[in-house]
Amino acid sequence: MIGPLFPAWKGNGRPVADRRRVVEGTAWKFRTGAPWRDLPEKFGNWNTVFKNFDRWAKDGTWARVLEHVQSRANAAGELDWVASIDSTIVRVHQHGANLARTTGGPAELHETGPGAR
């Protein structure tokens, strides 16, 4: 379904890596959150997978693949466009929790009324 969306090999230089393995390796990397260097050998050389991912990201291939897959799923009625983000589960990173805040300095007063001290 998505094979024709990837750039064709022009026949010069080294033959391209198996695109199916590159796509599966890329999916594995983002599904697990692992570093590129930890990519299992069954997907091929991690650097080859990364370089293909990066080149396809820069030339818009991944955007075309996403658009194609979404349009097919939408046409089949299998895509729900509703998204909900609950801010109660958004947490600050541990290093951002203790950063200094600018609160107006020592002259900041929390007055409740006129002339309150």
N, C-alpha and C positions, 0 to 999 in steps of 0.2 A: 504493500500500500504506500509506503513512504520511500521506497528505493529510488524511483525516478526523480525524486526531489533533490537528491544529492548530486553534486557536480560530477560530470563524467571525467574519466581519466583520459588525458589527451594523448597518451601513448609515448611520451618522452620522459626519460628519467626512470627512476625506480617505480615498479608497479605499486598501485595503491594497496593499502591494507584492506582486509575484508571488512566492508562497511558494516555488516551485521554485527561482527565482533566489536567494532569501534562503538557502535550505538549501544550495544549491551553493556560494554565496559563503562561508557559514560553514564548510563542509567544506574549501574551498580555504584559508581562513585558518588553520585548525588543522593541515591537512596540510603547509603550507609553513612555518608558524611566523612568517609575516610580520605586521607591524603592520596593524591595521584600515585605516589610511589608505592602505596599499599595495594594497588590494583592486582588481583589474582592473575597468574600467568595465562590462564585459559582465555583471557581477553587480548593477549598479545603484550607487546612492550608498552609499559605505562606511558612512556614519552611519545610514542606513536599515537596512542589514543588521545593524549592531551593535545598534541599538535593538530590532529584532525578536528577535535572539539573546538579548539581555539580558532582555527581557520574558518570553520563553518559558522562559528558565532560572529566573526568579523564580516563575513560575506553575506550574512542574512539567511543562511540555509536553515538554521534552527528556527528562525521566525517563520519561514515558509512551511516547515514541517508542522509547527504548532498550529498555524492558521489552517492548514489542510486537514489535520486531524480534528480540530474543533469544528470546522464546517461540516465534515462528514458526520460527526457525532450529533451536531445540532440538527442536521437534516433528518437523521434517524430518530430524533426525539430523545436522545440518550444524554443530553447535556443540560445540566441545571446551572443557570447563570447566577443564582443567588449566592452571595458570599456574606458571611457575618464574622466580624472580628469583635471579640469581647475584650475590652481593655483591662478587665480585672485579672487576666492571665498574662499580661505583658509585664515582664520584669526587667529591671535595670541590670546590666552586667555588674558583677561583683566589684570591678574596678571603678565603676561610675557611681557607686553608692556613697562613697565618702569624699567626693570632690567638693571643693570649697564653693559656696554659693555667694553671689553678690546680693546682699539684702538691704543695701543702703548704708551700711556702716554703723558706727556707734551712735550716730545722731538719729537713727530711726526710732521713732516713738510709736507705741501702740496706744494711742489715746482713745478713750471712749466718748469723749465729749469736749466742749470748749473749756480750755484751761485745765484739763485733767493732767495730773502728774503722778 
